[in-house]
Amino acid sequence: MSDSTPGTLAPGLTGEVSLRVEEQHTAAALGSGNVRAFSTPALIALLEGAAVAALQGHLPAGQTSVGTHLDVRHLAATPVGMTVRATARLVEVDGRRLIFAVEAHDEVEQIGAGTHERFVVDKARFEARVAAKGG
């Protein structure tokens, strides 16, 4: 792909995803702590998922995006059983570089906020480079 981005990639695109917090999403289960509450790694994955959802249908065939940077604050704990909703809004397009404002809320309050950077890449070339590393 050239350094230009598809015309449909413009600030204002939004995406949203949600999940019901289960044991597998807790800090204790993921090893990021020893509490039975929604973990920061699960929060980050959900926020990235919202950014991916925002791009759905807006990338050319053969292209995908990869996360490269997150600056996120985990503001409040969420118990098992509660639903968390994450949103991402594309705020900047700089060639293949995309910047999103991201946030998450549980059923009571905002639990996370920050920014997320992704890059548009050729999927086949990216996967070939990964495979060339072995493993």
Secondary structure, 3 states (H helix, E strand, C coil): CCCCCCCCCCCCCEEEEEEECCHHHEHHHHCCCCCCEECHHHHHHHHHHHHHHHHCCCCCCCEEEEEEEEEEEECCCCECCCEEEEEEEEEEEECCEEEEEEEEECCCCEEEEEEEEEEEEEHHHHHHHHHHCCC
